[in-house]
Amino acid sequence: MLCLDKKEALMLDGLQLEDIIKKVINDVKNEKDINITNKENSCGHGIFTNIETAVDKAYEAQQTYNSRSLEERRNIISNIRKELLKYTEEMAEKTVAETKMGRIKDKILKNKLAIEKTPGVEDLGTEVFTGDDGLTLVELSAFGVLGSVTPVTNPTETIINNTIGALAGGNSIVFCPHPSAKNICLWLIKKLNGIITEAGGPENLVTSASEAKKENVDILFSHEKINMLVITGGTEIVKLALKSGKKVIGAGAGNPPVIVDETADIEKAAKDIVNGAGFDNNLPCIAEKEVLVLESVADYLIFNMEKAGAFHITVNGEFFENTGNWGVGYMISQLPYLASILEGEGGGDFRFFNKIPEFLRIKLEPIQAEVWDIAESNNNPTIDINDDGVIQFCLAPVECNSTAVTFKILQS
């Protein structure tokens, strides 16, 4: 804006006035063009056609939000918790339908956990130090704009957790969802924006691009307005983030082993292992992935695991005689005895359980697994495959998804 006093204005000649008028008209036109561009790039409710606009809008929103009081942040987060609890079942159903992974009832529990237990502003403590040199007050401040990459295994839970954490600290956040969970993630981001503005917060505190592309991640990692990265995924994506030069909170591969020795409560250990490994089809990377057990208690542990719902498969049996390619669901349907001890729960899920109390051991021919991205990303880690590709042991439940894992039955 150009400001002149009366004396300065009277001293201007015609050419100077003409230049000033042209400059004002040009500034107004540029501002109009910027507004039109932003409007064209917006899909509404925090979603934009490109990641650059998503970052810019989140930056603008954070500049406004940063001046809000802790009480205002608390009210916004409280509204997020209250409103999202209404959608836990819908989120779980939409996630399973899109990703073809997991169990609806378990995802409901995970969403509730993220909504209710993610820490808010109550974790923002203030410290005071006094001494000979005076008094020091330490208060936590916002980072600014956070960039977040979310996984296909826990898409809504990760967005909920990261959003509450970001907003509690006075930040805004830009998400890059996994392509296989894009639709549910964009749906949730739109919901979050509505809930935030309803509670008095600025628009676009939570944003994303309308398309899930690798280029978006590259831009996010190098963007000057992104102050910190929050990454949930495999080891490789976390390594890339750590090379960005930004502060990074990274959650890479977990996949922990369980160690059981003779001092353990074997019955409880067996039940806990099966329940943990079976939860949401073993998608969480914090869940049990393999068991290391002392030989002295191995048989008793296996017995109790089967009693708790696990299913033991050994190789070199006589179930299969023909060669061919088998999906999990089709393999089950072709084995009457195996199918007789399976409980179908809908949504493509099957849970192994024992109907007979005695020790159960089903023998199969050696099975060669053609695994694409399953082993690396643990999309279906309930199937344990050794270095030769032979299935050795299986914990309940196994996901019925013929597009994910194919078994090739080998001739003896």
N, C-alpha and C positions, 0 to 999 in steps of 0.2 A: 504494500500500500504506500502511495506517495503522499506525504503530508507537507503542505506549504502554509506559511502564515500570510496575512493580508499583504504585507509589504513585499514579500518575495513574489507573490502572484502578480502584483502590479508591474514588477520589473521584467516579466517574461515577454518576449516578442512573439510574433505569430508563428515562426518556425518551431520555437521551443514548445509552444502550446500544442502544435500539431504532433510533435514527437511524443509528448506526454499522452495525448489522446490515443495515438496508435499503440503505445505500450500498454495502456489500460485495457484497450479492446483486445489486444493479443493475449494478455494475462487471463482475461475472462474467458476467452476462447479455449486456451490451454486447460484451464480448470474444468471447463465443460467437457472437453475431450477426455480428460482423466476420469471424470465421473462416469461418462458413457462407457469407457473401456472397463472400468471396475464393475459396472452393472452387467456388461456383456460377459465378463469372466465369472460372474457369480451364478451358482445354481441354487443359492439360498440356504439358510440355516447352517453356515459354516463350510459349505462345499463349494469349491471353485474349479474351473476348468483346467487350471494349471497350478503347480505347486508354488511357483513364485508369488502368485497373488495370495495363495493361502498363507504363506509366510508373512507377506506385507500386512495382511488384514489382522493376523494374530499379533503382529508387532504393534499395530495401532491400538488394538484392544488392550494389550498389556500396559501400554502407556497410560491409559485411562484407569485400568484396574489396579495398578500399582499404588495409586493414591487412596484406594478404598481402605476402610478400617478393618481390623481383625473381626469385628462383629459382623460386618457386611460379608466378609469371606465365609464366616461361620454359617450365616443364614443361607448363602448360596449352596454350600456343601450339604447342609441339612436338607435343603429342598431336593438336591440330587439324590440323596439317600431315600427320602420319602417317596419320590416319584418313580425312581427306577425299580423299587421293590414291586411295583405294579406290573412290571414287564419281565420278571425273571423267567417265567415259563415261556413267554413268547420269544425271548432272546434265545433260550436253549433250543426251542424247536426250529427257529430260523437258522441257527448255527449248524445244527446237525443236518438239516435239509440241504444247506449250501456246501458245507465242507465234506459231508459224508463220513464224518468222524465223531466218535464219542457216543455218550448215552445221555439222553435228555434229562433224566432224573438227577444225574450227577452234575450236569452243567447248571441246573437250577441251583444246586447247593453251592457251586463255585461262584456263581453270580451273586448270590446272597452274601457269601463270605466277603467278596470284594466290596460290595456296597456297604455292608455294616461294619467291617473291621479295618478298612484302610484308614490309617491315621489322618486326622484333619489338623486344624489349627491348634488343637490341644497339645501337639508335639512341639510347637514353636515356643520354647522356653526363653526367658530373658535372664541373663546373668549379671551380677554386680560384684565388682572387686574393689576393696578399699585397702589403703595402705598409707605409708608416709608421704607418697607423692600425690595423694588425692583419691578420687573415686572414678571408676571406669564402669560404664554401662555397655553391655554387649547385647545387641538385638540382631536377629537374623533377617536378612534382606533377600529379595527375589533375585533369581538369575536373569530373568527376562523371558525370552521365547525358547521353549524346549522343543526338540524334534524327537519323534518317537516312531520306531519301527515295531510293528506288532505281528505275532505269529498266527498261523492257521490253527494251531492246537488249542489256544486259549484266547480267541480274538476279543470277545466282549469283556471278559474278566480283566484283560490287560489294559484295555482302554479305560474301563471304570477306575481301576487302581491308579493308573498314571494320571488321569484327569483330576481325581480328588487330591492326589499328592501335589500336582502342579498348582492347582488353584489355591490350596491351603498355603502354599509358599508365596503367593502373589504373582505367579507366572501364567502365561498362556501356553498352549501346546498344539503342535502341528503333527498329525499322524500320517504315516505311510503304512496302510494295512497290507497284509498278505493278499495277493491276487485271488487266492481260492476262498477268501473270506471277505472280499471287498463289499459285497452288498449289505451284509449284516453290520459291518463296521460303519459304513456311511449312514445306514439307518440309525444306528446308535448315536453317532456324532450329531445328526440332525436333532434327535431327541434331547441330547445334552444341551444344545444351544437354546432350544425352546425352554427347557427347565431353568437354565441360567438366567436368561432375560426375564423370565417370569418372576424370578427372585430379585430382580433389580440389577443384575450384572450386565456388562456391555456385550454386544454381539461379537461373535467370532473369537471368543476366548479359546474355543476348541475348533480346529479347522482341518481340512484334508483336501486333496485333489480328487476330482471325480473319477479318475482312472488310476488304477494301481500299476505303476510301471517302475522298472529298475532305475530309469533315469531320474525319477522323483527322489529316490533314495540318494543318488549321487549328488543331486542339487541340495538336498537337505543337509548332507554331511559337510558341504563346502559353503553354505550360505552364510554371509556375514551377519545376518540378523538372528541366526540360531546360536544361542549361548551355551546350550548343553544338550547332549544326546542321551536318550533313554531307550536302550535297545533290548528287545526280547527276541531270541531266535537261536540259530545255530552258532557254532564257534566262528565260522567264516564272517558272518555279518558283524559280529562283535569285534573281530580283528580289524575289519575295515573301519569301523567307527573309531577304534583306538588310534588309527593312523590319521584321523581327521584333524588333530591338533586341538580339538575341543574337549571340555570335560565330559566324561562318559560314565553313565551307570549302565553296565551291561550284564545281561543274564544269558549266558551261553548254555552249553550242554551240561546237564546234571547227571541223570541216569545212574543213580547210586546203587552199589551192591549192598546186600544184606549179609552180615557175618553172624553165624549162629554157632556157638560152642556148647560144651556140655553143662555150662552154668546157667544156660537160658531156660526160661519157662517154655518148653518146646510146644506145648499145646497153644499157648497164647501167641508165640512167635509165628507158628504156622497160620493161625487165623489172621493175624495182623498183616502178614506178607500177602496172603491171597486178597484180603480186603483192599490193601494199598495198591497192589498191582492190578486189581480188577477195576478200581475206581476210574470212571470215564474212559474205559478201554485202555488204561495205562498211558494216556496221553501226557499227563503232567510229567515234566522232566525230574521232579522231585520224588516221584514214585519208584518203588522197588523194580529193578530191572534184571537182576541176577542174584542168585543165592550161593554164598560160600559157606559150607557147613562141614564140621569135623566128621570124619567117617564114623566115629563111635555113636553119633546121634542122627546120622543122615537118613537111615531107613525110617526111624520114628518120626522125623520131621516130614518126610515125604508122605507117610501115612496120614499124618495130621493135616497136611496141606490138602490132600485129596478129600479128607473128611470135611474140610472147610469149604470145599467147592472147586479145588483145582483138578485138573485132568492130566494124567500122566500118559505120554505117548512114547513108545520105544520103537526102534527101527528093526528091520530084518524080520518082520512078521509075515502074515499071509493074507492080509485083507485084499490087496490089489493084485490082479492078474494082467490087466490090460494097460497099455501105455496111453498117454494122452495129456492134455492140458486141463487142469481143474481149478476153478475158482473156489474160494473158501466155502461159499454157500452151496455150490454144486457138489463139492466133495462131501459135505455133510449129508446132502440129500441122497447121495449114492451109497451111503453106508447106513443101512437100517439099524444096526446095533449101536453105532455111534449116535445116530439121530435119536434113538430111543432114550438116551440119557441127556438130551439137550432140551433146554427150556427156551423157546423163542419168546422174546419180549418186544417184538415190533421194532420199527425203525431200522431194520437191517442188523439188529444186534442178536447174538446168541450167547447165552451164558452156560458154561459147563457146570454141571453139578452131578453129584452121585445119588442115585436112588437106592443103592445097595450099601450096607454098612461095611462089608468086607473090603479088603484091599483090592483096588481096581487098577488093572494094567491093560491097556488096549495096545495091541501090536499092529504096526503098519509096515508096508513095504518102505524101503528107503525113498524119501520124497525130496526131489530137487526143487528148490524154490527159485523162481525167476523174480528177483526183487529189483525194482527200479529205484525210486527215491525213499523207499520205506526204511531200509536199514540206517541210513544217515540221519534222517529227520525223525526217526522213531514214531512214524505215523501209526504203525501197528506193532509196537514192540512186545505185545503179549506173545508173539511167536518167536521163540528162541531158535536161531539158525546158526549152526557152527560154520567153521571156515570152509567146509566143503559144500555148504548150502543144504545140509541135511537137517530137518527138523528133529530136535531132540526132546524138548520139554515145552509144555504149553500151560500157561496160567489162565484162569478164567478172568474175563470173558474174551472171546475172539470175535473181532468185527467181521461181519459178513459183507464183504465188499470185493466183488470179483474183478473190479477194475484196478484194485490196488495191488493184490498179490495173486500170482498164478503159480500153481504147483504142477510140476512135471513128474509124472510117475515113471520111475525107471524099471526096466526089466531086471530081474535078479540074474 
